[in-house]
Structures are given as structure tokens and as C-alpha cells.
Amino acid sequence: MLGYYRGLRRREQSYFAYRGYMLIITFLGTGLRRTEIINLKWSDVDLGNLTMSVYGKNRK
């Protein structure tokens, strides 16, 4: 799946190709669930320290 999205990103160079690739990378790199990624906000992401605050079930 990762190879497919990597090739798609190189061929099409569109927003959707990059979005799909970054979602797969985030899923694999962090182990987050789909709903946890959907509920992320910019305030949860700290680019300076390269961290994300993730709230799972019941905002724990």
C-alpha cells in the first residue's frame, strides 16, 4: 500500500496523492486510529518539538 501511494504521489503530484501518502505514513509511524487522526487539530501539533497530542477514547 505504501509503494502504491508513493508511486501515485510521484506520478500525479496532486493534493489528493500527497494527502493519501501522508495519511498512510502517519498511520504507520504513530499507530493512531482513523478517528484519532480525524479529530486532530492544529493546536494538537507542535512542529517546534515535533510532537502531537493525541486524545483517544474519552479524551484520555
C-alpha positions as CSV (number, residue, x, y, z in Angstrom):
1,M,0.0,0.0,0.0
2,L,2.8,2.4,0.8
3,G,4.5,1.6,-2.5
4,Y,1.3,2.4,-4.4
5,Y,0.8,5.8,-2.7
6,R,4.5,6.6,-3.1
7,G,4.2,5.9,-6.9
8,L,0.9,7.8,-7.1
9,R,2.4,10.8,-5.4
10,R,5.3,10.9,-7.9
11,R,3.0,10.4,-10.9
12,E,0.2,12.8,-10.2
13,Q,1.7,15.4,-7.8
14,S,-1.8,16.4,-6.8
15,Y,-3.1,17.4,-3.4
16,F,-5.0,14.1,-3.0
17,A,-2.0,12.0,-3.9
18,Y,0.1,13.8,-1.2
19,R,-2.8,13.6,1.3
20,G,-3.2,9.8,0.9
21,Y,0.6,9.3,1.2
22,M,0.8,11.4,4.4
23,L,-2.2,9.6,6.0
24,I,-0.6,6.2,5.4
25,I,2.8,7.5,6.8
26,T,1.0,8.9,9.8
27,F,-0.9,5.7,10.4
28,L,2.2,3.5,10.2
29,G,4.5,5.8,12.1
30,T,2.3,6.6,15.0
31,G,-0.2,3.7,15.3
32,L,-3.1,6.1,15.6
33,R,-6.6,5.1,14.8
34,R,-8.6,6.7,12.0
35,T,-10.9,8.7,14.4
36,E,-7.9,9.9,16.3
37,I,-6.3,11.4,13.1
38,I,-9.7,12.8,12.1
39,N,-10.0,14.6,15.4
40,L,-6.5,16.2,15.3
41,K,-6.4,20.0,15.4
42,W,-3.5,22.3,14.6
43,S,-3.4,23.2,18.3
44,D,-2.6,19.5,19.0
45,V,0.5,19.6,16.7
46,D,3.8,21.1,17.9
47,L,6.1,21.5,15.0
48,G,8.8,23.0,17.1
49,N,9.2,20.0,19.3
50,L,7.9,17.5,16.6
51,T,5.2,16.2,18.9
52,M,1.4,15.6,18.6
53,S,-1.0,15.5,21.5
54,V,-3.5,12.7,20.7
55,Y,-6.7,12.1,22.7
56,G,-8.2,8.7,22.2
57,K,-11.3,7.3,23.8
58,N,-12.9,9.6,26.3
59,R,-10.2,12.3,25.7
60,K,-7.6,10.3,27.7
